[in-house]
Amino acid sequence: MKMLMGYIKKHKWFMIIGPFFKLLEAFLELFNPILVAKIIDEGVRLGDTSAIVKYGLIILVTNILGFVFSVIGQKCASLTCTRISASMRSDVFKKVSKFSHAELDKYGTASLVNRITNDINQIENAINIFMRIMLRVSFLLVGAFTLSIIINVKMSLIFLVLIPILIVLLVIYTKKTSPYFKKIRAKLDNISKVTKENLSGTRVIRAFNKQADEQARFEDVTADYTKTSINVAKISALLDPVIFLIINASIIALLAVGGWQINIGGMSQGDIIALIDYVTIISISLLLLSQIIAMLVRTTASIHRIDEVLKTEPTIKNADNAHKMNKLEYDALMEFKNVCFNYSLDNKEKSFIKDLSFSIYPHQTIGIIGGTGSGKTTIASLMTRFYDVTSGEILYKGKNIKDFTLEQIRHEISIVQQRSTLFSGTLRDNMKIRNEKATDAEIIEALKISQAWSFVSEWHNDLDYQIMAGGKNVSGGQMQRLTIARALIDNPELLILDDSSSALDFLTDSKLRKALKELNSTLVLISQRATSIKNADLIIVLDNGDVVGMGKHTELMKNCDIYREIYESQSK
């Protein structure tokens, strides 16, 4: 709640003005039963038409004023809740954008999307209802009870019995349902995750005729969600009928005692009508209050989930006093010193990458090869500081890579990852992601180096060609060449290609490597193909996170059995 109060304070004037006008509306509404009582006692009973007209006009004026006050209050509530939700959503998105891969792995895409959309929508609705209804209802409850005491103290004792019983019911309901709502949000994340996987992997699912299996999987997670929701619904289903039962019993008691009071002259007919109006106001207010409390209980789970994201500190942060890269003197461009790494933050003893040491010198081409799961992509992620080492250190230009800002590192080091990604928009927009100021000439030059200009030049409007989300209107090989071109914009100091030419034919791959060799950048080639890296200045051979060979092609063919097996199997 402390987190939410921080956002509310930013809009405190709306939070004051809105409820104030809603209270004025409620204040006017509370006088309607008294005015109706006056019409009955002074107008209808005595046959005074002027009294009926007078009090009728007063009721009309109060209702018009109440309408005006209600509109102002509603407007303030709408502005406040939408601005708070927009600000909160922006802050959460900014926070998530700063997360390292470790935090993204921890939460998962589906959960983060749900928090930014569903949970913040839940909070927005809660603030809106709190400003529009809850404060008004609370004032009506207190006001109706106070005025009923003024009308008749003895009759108001019925409310003293009614209100505590209803409060106890609401407390019990809150305690019973609160744990369920937290579970419901988590189970909703599971539904989103399964849905996202099915939609993104629909081609694979159809290719292997797994529609029935995936349907069963989806039904399992929805059934789990439904079961928890039904448990809450069972408790909620009892609340309204029990409240109505207590309220109706109170009205019956009020009519019985009130009728007796009228017979003995203790009350007027107008007073009993006013009291019935007030018990109706109290009844409706308590019923609304119970529903609002139920919603607020659900909202506390959403607030906790948003607060959890906002309080999560990224494990990878910018250096406070970063070095200036253009003023550094160095021998090796990048150096791994006894680097160990483990994806699990809880188990630091068992490392995936073990005691890795090597150096990359300017203008060198480094090849990294190994079987699936050997740690090739992990090394690329450590070079770009997507993850931090568990032990040891990585030096860049002679300084610990942690002593630079992330912006500095990712400006000088460009990576093309295994899973190529293009975004919806023009090809030009995609090419300018690395450098917004890139000219068309620079983009075309990068496309030529990556062997992409041959097909881009044939497209209608070439650089203005519209790319679909995820690059679904280009082939795998085209996408790889386009992402390589994007990485070449702005001449990176170190270029990492993480198996990013796997979809290319051997001739195109050969042309690409020849063009990259002519660049001024230092190149790290991660590949499954031995032919793609055989001419590298240094080849690192990995097996299950261990370095089993390091050297040039001829040396490894003599000394490294794993490299020789890979090369010979591919050559034959």
Solvent accessible surface area in square Angstrom, and as a share of the most:
residue,aa,sasa,rsa
1,M,127,0.57
2,K,185,0.78
3,M,27,0.12
4,L,12,0.06
5,M,89,0.40
6,G,35,0.33
7,Y,14,0.05
8,I,27,0.14
9,K,134,0.57
10,K,135,0.57
11,H,32,0.14
12,K,106,0.45
13,W,169,0.59
14,F,56,0.23
15,M,27,0.12
16,I,98,0.50
17,I,70,0.35
18,G,1,0.01
19,P,10,0.06
20,F,106,0.44
21,F,44,0.18
22,K,8,0.04
23,L,61,0.30
24,L,53,0.26
25,E,25,0.11
26,A,0,0.00
27,F,96,0.40
28,L,29,0.15
29,E,53,0.24
30,L,6,0.03
31,F,73,0.30
32,N,32,0.16
33,P,6,0.04
34,I,43,0.22
35,L,21,0.11
36,V,50,0.29
37,A,9,0.07
38,K,78,0.33
39,I,29,0.15
40,I,37,0.19
41,D,21,0.11
42,E,59,0.27
43,G,0,0.00
44,V,96,0.55
45,R,142,0.52
46,L,120,0.60
47,G,62,0.59
48,D,59,0.30
49,T,96,0.56
50,S,77,0.49
51,A,8,0.06
52,I,65,0.33
53,V,82,0.47
54,K,109,0.46
55,Y,26,0.10
56,G,30,0.29
57,L,100,0.50
58,I,68,0.35
59,I,35,0.18
60,L,99,0.49
61,V,80,0.46
62,T,18,0.10
63,N,74,0.38
64,I,97,0.49
65,L,76,0.38
66,G,9,0.09
67,F,141,0.59
68,V,67,0.39
69,F,40,0.17
70,S,20,0.13
71,V,76,0.44
72,I,60,0.31
73,G,0,0.00
74,Q,65,0.29
75,K,125,0.53
76,C,9,0.06
77,A,0,0.00
78,S,49,0.32
79,L,52,0.26
80,T,0,0.00
81,C,4,0.03
82,T,65,0.38
83,R,112,0.41
84,I,0,0.00
85,S,5,0.03
86,A,58,0.45
87,S,31,0.20
88,M,0,0.00
89,R,70,0.25
90,S,48,0.31
91,D,45,0.23
92,V,0,0.00
93,F,132,0.55
94,K,117,0.49
95,K,34,0.14
96,V,23,0.13
97,S,79,0.51
98,K,136,0.58
99,F,14,0.06
100,S,8,0.05
101,H,57,0.25
102,A,21,0.17
103,E,8,0.04
104,L,67,0.33
105,D,95,0.49
106,K,135,0.57
107,Y,23,0.09
108,G,27,0.26
109,T,76,0.44
110,A,9,0.07
111,S,11,0.07
112,L,11,0.06
113,V,79,0.45
114,N,6,0.03
115,R,19,0.07
116,I,27,0.14
117,T,55,0.32
118,N,58,0.30
119,D,0,0.00
120,I,0,0.00
121,N,68,0.35
122,Q,30,0.13
123,I,1,0.01
124,E,35,0.16
125,N,72,0.37
126,A,6,0.04
127,I,9,0.05
128,N,32,0.17
129,I,37,0.19
130,F,70,0.29
131,M,1,0.01
132,R,61,0.22
133,I,43,0.22
134,M,38,0.17
135,L,54,0.27
136,R,46,0.17
137,V,1,0.00
138,S,40,0.26
139,F,66,0.27
140,L,7,0.04
141,L,22,0.11
142,V,100,0.58
143,G,11,0.11
144,A,0,0.00
145,F,40,0.17
146,T,65,0.38
147,L,25,0.12
148,S,0,0.00
149,I,62,0.31
150,I,127,0.65
151,I,44,0.22
152,N,23,0.12
153,V,97,0.56
154,K,154,0.65
155,M,3,0.01
156,S,3,0.02
157,L,94,0.47
158,I,33,0.17
159,F,1,0.00
160,L,93,0.46
161,V,96,0.55
162,L,2,0.01
163,I,31,0.16
164,P,67,0.42
165,I,77,0.39
166,L,1,0.00
167,I,90,0.46
168,V,87,0.50
169,L,44,0.22
170,L,9,0.04
171,V,73,0.42
172,I,88,0.45
173,Y,8,0.03
174,T,43,0.25
175,K,149,0.63
176,K,119,0.51
177,T,0,0.00
178,S,33,0.21
179,P,69,0.44
180,Y,63,0.24
181,F,8,0.03
182,K,110,0.46
183,K,110,0.47
184,I,18,0.09
185,R,31,0.11
186,A,50,0.39
187,K,40,0.17
188,L,36,0.18
189,D,16,0.09
190,N,62,0.32
191,I,25,0.13
192,S,31,0.20
193,K,98,0.41
194,V,4,0.03
195,T,49,0.29
196,K,99,0.42
197,E,76,0.34
198,N,32,0.16
199,L,131,0.65
200,S,87,0.56
201,G,20,0.19
202,T,39,0.23
203,R,162,0.59
204,V,93,0.54
205,I,24,0.12
206,R,161,0.59
207,A,77,0.60
208,F,142,0.59
209,N,123,0.63
210,K,95,0.40
211,Q,91,0.40
212,A,80,0.62
213,D,77,0.40
214,E,35,0.16
215,Q,97,0.43
216,A,51,0.40
217,R,90,0.33
218,F,72,0.30
219,E,90,0.41
220,D,97,0.50
221,V,31,0.18
222,T,35,0.20
223,A,59,0.45
224,D,61,0.32
225,Y,61,0.23
226,T,64,0.37
227,K,139,0.59
228,T,9,0.05
229,S,33,0.22
230,I,82,0.42
231,N,47,0.24
232,V,10,0.06
233,A,53,0.41
234,K,124,0.53
235,I,47,0.24
236,S,37,0.24
237,A,66,0.51
238,L,120,0.60
239,L,15,0.08
240,D,44,0.23
241,P,75,0.47
242,V,52,0.30
243,I,1,0.01
244,F,98,0.41
245,L,127,0.63
246,I,33,0.17
247,I,6,0.03
248,N,75,0.39
249,A,55,0.43
250,S,10,0.07
251,I,42,0.21
252,I,120,0.61
253,A,39,0.30
254,L,1,0.00
255,L,88,0.44
256,A,69,0.53
257,V,61,0.35
258,G,0,0.00
259,G,30,0.29
260,W,145,0.51
261,Q,22,0.10
262,I,54,0.27
263,N,130,0.67
264,I,102,0.52
265,G,63,0.61
266,G,44,0.42
267,M,15,0.07
268,S,34,0.22
269,Q,94,0.42
270,G,0,0.00
271,D,43,0.22
272,I,13,0.07
273,I,62,0.32
274,A,1,0.01
275,L,0,0.00
276,I,41,0.21
277,D,46,0.24
278,Y,0,0.00
279,V,0,0.00
280,T,54,0.32
281,I,24,0.12
282,I,0,0.00
283,S,9,0.06
284,I,94,0.48
285,S,2,0.02
286,L,2,0.01
287,L,26,0.13
288,L,58,0.29
289,L,24,0.12
290,S,0,0.00
291,Q,84,0.37
292,I,8,0.04
293,I,37,0.19
294,A,10,0.08
295,M,22,0.10
296,L,48,0.24
297,V,10,0.06
298,R,90,0.33
299,T,3,0.01
300,T,59,0.34
301,A,2,0.02
302,S,0,0.00
303,I,10,0.05
304,H,109,0.48
305,R,20,0.07
306,I,0,0.00
307,D,26,0.13
308,E,62,0.28
309,V,0,0.00
310,L,36,0.18
311,K,146,0.62
312,T,22,0.13
313,E,101,0.45
314,P,15,0.10
315,T,76,0.44
316,I,7,0.04
317,K,110,0.47
318,N,67,0.34
319,A,23,0.18
320,D,142,0.73
321,N,138,0.71
322,A,35,0.27
323,H,60,0.27
324,K,129,0.55
325,M,16,0.07
326,N,135,0.69
327,K,150,0.63
328,L,33,0.17
329,E,171,0.76
330,Y,79,0.30
331,D,108,0.56
332,A,13,0.10
333,L,0,0.00
334,M,1,0.00
335,E,45,0.20
336,F,2,0.01
337,K,81,0.34
338,N,88,0.45
339,V,0,0.00
340,C,28,0.17
341,F,7,0.03
342,N,20,0.10
343,Y,106,0.40
344,S,51,0.33
345,L,108,0.54
346,D,144,0.75
347,N,68,0.35
348,K,129,0.55
349,E,171,0.77
350,K,152,0.64
351,S,22,0.14
352,F,53,0.22
353,I,1,0.00
354,K,81,0.34
355,D,92,0.47
356,L,1,0.00
357,S,52,0.34
358,F,13,0.05
359,S,27,0.17
360,I,0,0.00
361,Y,87,0.33
362,P,45,0.29
363,H,115,0.51
364,Q,44,0.20
365,T,13,0.07
366,I,0,0.00
367,G,0,0.00
368,I,0,0.00
369,I,1,0.00
370,G,1,0.01
371,G,41,0.39
372,T,130,0.76
373,G,51,0.49
374,S,3,0.02
375,G,5,0.05
376,K,11,0.05
377,T,55,0.32
378,T,6,0.04
379,I,0,0.00
380,A,0,0.00
381,S,11,0.07
382,L,1,0.00
383,M,0,0.00
384,T,1,0.00
385,R,11,0.04
386,F,29,0.12
387,Y,27,0.10
388,D,36,0.19
389,V,18,0.11
390,T,47,0.27
391,S,54,0.35
392,G,41,0.40
393,E,60,0.27
394,I,5,0.02
395,L,24,0.12
396,Y,0,0.00
397,K,12,0.05
398,G,44,0.42
399,K,76,0.32
400,N,38,0.20
401,I,6,0.03
402,K,81,0.34
403,D,53,0.28
404,F,0,0.00
405,T,30,0.17
406,L,30,0.15
407,E,116,0.52
408,Q,49,0.22
409,I,0,0.00
410,R,86,0.31
411,H,106,0.48
412,E,29,0.13
413,I,3,0.02
414,S,7,0.04
415,I,38,0.19
416,V,6,0.03
417,Q,78,0.35
418,Q,81,0.36
419,R,218,0.80
420,S,26,0.17
421,T,64,0.37
422,L,1,0.01
423,F,111,0.46
424,S,78,0.50
425,G,21,0.20
426,T,24,0.14
427,L,0,0.00
428,R,57,0.21
429,D,84,0.44
430,N,2,0.01
431,M,0,0.00
432,K,55,0.23
433,I,93,0.47
434,R,56,0.20
435,N,35,0.18
436,E,143,0.64
437,K,178,0.75
438,A,2,0.02
439,T,73,0.43
440,D,60,0.31
441,A,75,0.58
442,E,89,0.40
443,I,0,0.00
444,I,46,0.23
445,E,96,0.43
446,A,5,0.04
447,L,0,0.00
448,K,105,0.44
449,I,27,0.13
450,S,0,0.00
451,Q,38,0.17
452,A,0,0.00
453,W,59,0.21
454,S,77,0.49
455,F,22,0.09
456,V,0,0.00
457,S,54,0.35
458,E,144,0.65
459,W,44,0.15
460,H,148,0.66
461,N,84,0.43
462,D,52,0.27
463,L,4,0.02
464,D,65,0.34
465,Y,51,0.19
466,Q,111,0.49
467,I,4,0.02
468,M,107,0.48
469,A,65,0.50
470,G,40,0.38
471,G,1,0.01
472,K,133,0.56
473,N,52,0.27
474,V,17,0.10
475,S,62,0.40
476,G,46,0.44
477,G,12,0.11
478,Q,39,0.17
479,M,25,0.11
480,Q,13,0.06
481,R,41,0.15
482,L,0,0.00
483,T,5,0.03
484,I,0,0.00
485,A,0,0.00
486,R,39,0.14
487,A,7,0.05
488,L,10,0.05
489,I,4,0.02
490,D,57,0.29
491,N,129,0.66
492,P,4,0.03
493,E,64,0.29
494,L,0,0.00
495,L,0,0.00
496,I,0,0.00
497,L,7,0.03
498,D,1,0.01
499,D,20,0.10
500,S,2,0.01
501,S,19,0.12
502,S,61,0.39
503,A,56,0.43
504,L,8,0.04
505,D,83,0.43
506,F,135,0.56
507,L,120,0.60
508,T,21,0.12
509,D,2,0.01
510,S,51,0.33
511,K,104,0.44
512,L,2,0.01
513,R,55,0.20
514,K,143,0.61
515,A,20,0.16
516,L,5,0.03
517,K,120,0.51
518,E,139,0.62
519,L,47,0.24
520,N,124,0.64
521,S,18,0.12
522,T,3,0.02
523,L,10,0.05
524,V,0,0.00
525,L,17,0.09
526,I,3,0.01
527,S,7,0.05
528,Q,67,0.30
529,R,45,0.16
530,A,0,0.00
531,T,49,0.28
532,S,7,0.05
533,I,1,0.01
534,K,62,0.26
535,N,117,0.60
536,A,5,0.04
537,D,46,0.24
538,L,32,0.16
539,I,0,0.00
540,I,0,0.00
541,V,0,0.00
542,L,1,0.00
543,D,63,0.33
544,N,100,0.52
545,G,1,0.01
546,D,53,0.28
547,V,50,0.29
548,V,62,0.35
549,G,11,0.11
550,M,76,0.34
551,G,7,0.07
552,K,109,0.46
553,H,29,0.13
554,T,92,0.53
555,E,86,0.39
556,L,3,0.02
557,M,43,0.19
558,K,162,0.69
559,N,123,0.63
560,C,6,0.04
561,D,85,0.44
562,I,54,0.28
563,Y,0,0.00
564,R,69,0.25
565,E,115,0.52
566,I,34,0.17
567,Y,38,0.14
568,E,71,0.32
569,S,79,0.51
570,Q,80,0.36
571,S,68,0.44
572,K,198,0.84
